[in-house]
Amino acid sequence: MFDKRFNDLMSFKAKYGHCDVSRIGENGSLGHWCSKVRGSYKKMQNNQKPTTKLSDEQIQRLNDADFKWSLVRKERVGFW
């Protein structure tokens, strides 16, 4: 599963130039996977049980792809 989704991520990066996949829209499934990977990584860093265990090789592959382990959410602007 990891290899397939990672390949999908690399295709996304080739098309858009980054790995910041939205969970909304046509790439929503890939965006959810990225979010799940980030959550698992964060739990591993905090010595908690991750949803999905990432190997050192998988983490390195994501690092080499410039995968961001933390994303800053854009502030939504409301209309009055």
C-alpha positions in Angstrom: 0.0 0.0 0.0 2.8 2.5 0.9 4.5 2.0 -2.4 1.4 2.7 -4.5 0.4 5.8 -2.5 4.0 7.0 -2.6 4.1 6.6 -6.3 0.8 8.5 -6.5 2.4 11.3 -4.4 5.4 11.4 -6.7 3.0 11.8 -9.7 1.2 14.6 -7.9 4.6 16.3 -7.2 5.7 15.9 -10.8 2.5 17.7 -11.9 2.2 20.4 -9.2 5.8 20.8 -7.9 5.0 20.0 -4.3 3.6 17.3 -1.9 1.0 19.4 -0.2 -2.1 17.4 -1.2 -5.5 18.7 -0.2 -8.0 16.3 1.3 -10.7 18.0 -0.8 -11.2 17.6 -4.5 -10.0 15.2 -7.1 -6.9 14.2 -5.0 -8.8 13.9 -1.8 -7.9 10.2 -1.3 -4.2 10.9 -1.6 -4.6 13.9 0.7 -6.2 11.7 3.4 -3.3 9.3 3.0 -0.8 12.1 3.5 -2.6 13.3 6.6 -2.7 9.8 8.0 1.1 9.4 7.4 1.7 12.7 9.1 -0.4 11.7 12.1 1.4 8.3 12.4 4.8 10.0 12.1 3.8 12.5 14.9 2.7 9.7 17.1 6.0 7.8 16.5 7.9 10.9 17.5 5.9 11.2 20.7 6.5 7.5 21.6 2.8 6.7 21.0 1.3 3.9 19.0 0.8 5.0 15.4 -2.1 4.1 13.2 0.4 2.9 10.6 4.0 2.1 11.5 6.4 3.8 9.1 9.8 2.2 8.5 13.0 4.2 8.5 13.2 3.6 4.8 9.7 5.0 4.2 10.4 8.0 6.3 13.7 8.6 4.3 11.8 8.3 1.0 9.3 10.9 2.1 12.1 13.2 3.4 13.9 12.8 0.1 10.7 13.8 -1.7 10.5 17.0 0.4 7.4 15.8 2.1 6.3 18.3 4.8 5.6 16.5 8.1 3.7 19.5 9.4 1.5 21.9 7.4 0.4 25.3 8.5 -3.3 25.7 7.8 -4.3 28.7 5.8 -6.6 31.0 7.7 -10.0 31.2 6.2 -11.4 34.6 5.5 -15.1 35.0 6.4 -17.6 37.3 4.9 -19.8 39.5 7.1 
